[in-house]
Amino acid sequence: MHNFRLALAQINPTVGDLKGNARRIRAYLQKARRAGADLVAFPELALTGYPPEDLLLKPFFIEDNVRALESLAEATRGITAVVGFVDKDHDIYNAAALLQDGKWVGTYRKNYLPNYGVFDESRYFQRGDRTLVFVCQGVRVGLSICEDIWQPTGPLAAQVLCGNAELAVNISASPFYAGRRSERLRMLSTRAMDHTVALAYVNLVGGQDELIFDGNSLVLDERGRLLGEGKPFCEDLLMTDLNVRNVFRARLLDPRRREERRASQGRSDPVEVLTLPPLPQTKSRLRPLPAPAAREALGDTGEIFHALVLGIRDYLGKNGFEQAVVGLSGGVDSSITAALAVEALGRKNVHGIFMPTRYSSELSRLDAEALARDLGISFRVIPIDPIFAAFLEALQPAFRGSAPDQTEENLQARIRGTVLMAFSNKFNWIVLNTGNKSETSVGYCTLYGDMAGGLAVLKDVPKTTVYALCEYLNRVKGREVISRSVLEKAPSAELRPNQTDQDSLPPYEELDAVLHLYVERDYSLEEILQSGFPRDRVRDIMRRVDRNEYKRRQAPPGMKITPKAFGRDRRLPITNRYSY
């Protein structure tokens, strides 16, 4: 028998855009057919986009999704396809439709529904209770959806032992965070080796609100070796020729298979085996595929950089915005935000505004102007000191006898937020917020001021990672896009004379280390102290994090790039008297 030609269609759907997503699926069906694919698989909920959230509570949305799937079946003449959609009978299911030669021939329903982190699928879906193996062009294929494959004794075990599956196809919508690709590869390689099965994993790509899906689809052989990988952070059609005879050959050499098969005879896992009629072979299917191109490893910082670019591009593009405005301060946060925006949108669609007061240094103005010039974006200087002075004068009678404090500092931040929002309203530019995770963790930010914006680009990016992103950008561009002056000067909000961030915060290296342990790993005070940090400082950081939940609830959405982001991942009450 010829090699089995598999296509993984790593596409970027938009939540709710049933017609647009169906068009995208049809286009990739045609590409896969022209390339001679026997089977093409699309990601989890590719038809609805992921996650559809409370759209799933609208019966008419579910019905429209089913009708869209039925119309898609007509586009599968001469090919077999797996498409993620929402199935319904007495309840709804996260499901995969099996389409072949113009017909909807089978359905698999997700068995394991994740209900942790950013996932809340149990809120919406009923779990499936059956396992599906289908025979496509003589190859026995076990089908599963995302979380199913993460379970060591999940559907794959039954598909292999009771259904004799030679190839496992998992359709997924797995959100990105730094290091996620390597985690998936280790897990999938383990599954392939444990079950002596070829394994294909197709992942969604694109930005959806706070979530970024990185693609990085994978095909592995029965020994867990990587055969092919989809491109990161962009759409791709990954084509692979599989010799499934190697699976049978490997199983003959593995005596544990016989023991496991005997032990499985009494299993209660129902396995449905669906034999599809063979489709006619064409010469195009027999043409060898080109060798996969070598892929350069991005590293964690590179992955974060490209994830943020994709997140900006899709957030704006999918929500009808074409241009963005950034308040440039001459600091690292606004500098990397503007640079990421240029990568995502192009220089003509990014605008920088420098808004000095009496406390702004000349160096900050020069650094902001130099950055705008290097990036090729428009640059405006709008002095806000006259507005600040007017506020002070108007408030002076009420504030008489009170010494200047954070009130006056925050007035400047709020004026800047108002100016940026004015440009947003006038020109339909979205304001890109520049606050980072370190600052928002401990409330070092101003409500209705520097927290204003439509998208918080660095919301889940610690300050130390901001510096790493700047260095990465300079390295890949081969020049100082972000100057050494910006990278080496002490961070400052410049809201009072000679102010630096470290007047109010620990050094960022120390702050980020404590925040990682407390926010992302949920360490207790005593556990954090074992890393050698001073007790009073750790306690102060922890209290600030908890005390400023109310601020973070009012912040704009921002992309997730760490294992635990504020918001969808970490949901703590604002009113909270728990103490350490």
Disulfide bonds with the S-S distance in Angstrom:
none
